[in-house]
Amino acid sequence: MRSIQIHDIGRSKHTLTVDGKLVLATTNKRICEYYFDKFSNANYTGNYTIEPLLPSTLLEKQTRQQQQ
């Protein structure tokens, strides 16, 4: 079983770590709680990678597509 933890780091900042590695940093604790529940589910078989829903720039999106 993996070690999954939510950390409150002050000033409305929250992080989610899996096995001591940072997986998510956000100002919304509910997002951390959502992924905590998802990753700690016994049936979850994913890779613990969180992709942004929207790329910050079009260039970033093009770069990701070229890398794949």
Secondary structure, DSSP 8 states (H G I E B T S, - for coil): ---EEEEE-STT-EEEEETTEEEEEES-HHHHHHHHHHHHSTT--S------SS-SSHHHHHHHHHH-
